[in-house]
Amino acid sequence: MVRIEDLFSMKGGGSTGLGSYMAEGFLAAGAARVYITARSEDTLQAKAAELTGMSDGECVGIPGDLATLDGVAALSSTLHEKEDHIDVLVNNAGIGTGGYFEQMTVEDWDKTMDLNLRSPLFLTQALLDLLKKNATDEDPSRVIFISSVAASEVFKHVMAYSTSKKGLEHLTPQLALALCDDHILVNSIAPGRFYSEMTRGAWENPDSESFKQSLQRIPAHRYGGLEDMAGVAVMLCSRAGSYFTGEVLNVDGGHRLRF
């Protein structure tokens, strides 16, 4: 019997925006060690030190660029040197490319697909042995993909981005089925409007008419924050979420209901 107070515990077990929110949530829930990665080493190490100082656990920054398969291999190699197993993998790296079809370039399309769709898949593959090592049916490992409400929307100016996130959501149940015998749960979180670097242009002036109008289009009438993102991630990776797999959880304040 699991005690209610242990349902959301992660005991024993990205440097900005949503990645930072989740890392902070995992540490607050009792995770012993959390690794984060980003291209900017100064920002990364500052965030790792900040998060370590806020908890009893340790946050470790590993600089890298997951836009390339060489970057994926380098991160995998570093983690294999440091750990004999991992319990949770959150594939959060992504790029929010926009633009109309007439201006789309092959480079933009490929860059978006590589970072948002190809890299999460092959990073999961590269770390599969570490995920399998300690996984059991009672205590499975977790893989989380970060999608977007854009996967459920049709806009002519974010074609590459929304297509990559739709692909990620279609990949989720396929990978969940492929890894179920290895006791690995695979789910996606699809955030709506959150306070993050990607959406800074929309919210940095809270008195602007455009920001106020954007809030009116969200049924919850607010942007998401740390507790919203961290809460869902911790749930999925704790005992409370051990019967979820192959699911896409929309964390958007009802945003998609407007479309």
Beta strands, then each sheet from edge to edge (+ up, - down):
strand 1: 33-38
strand 2: 58-63
strand 3: 88-91
strand 4: 141-146
strand 5: 184-191
strand 6: 248-251
sheet 1: 1+ 2+
sheet 2: 3+ 4+ 5+ 6+
end
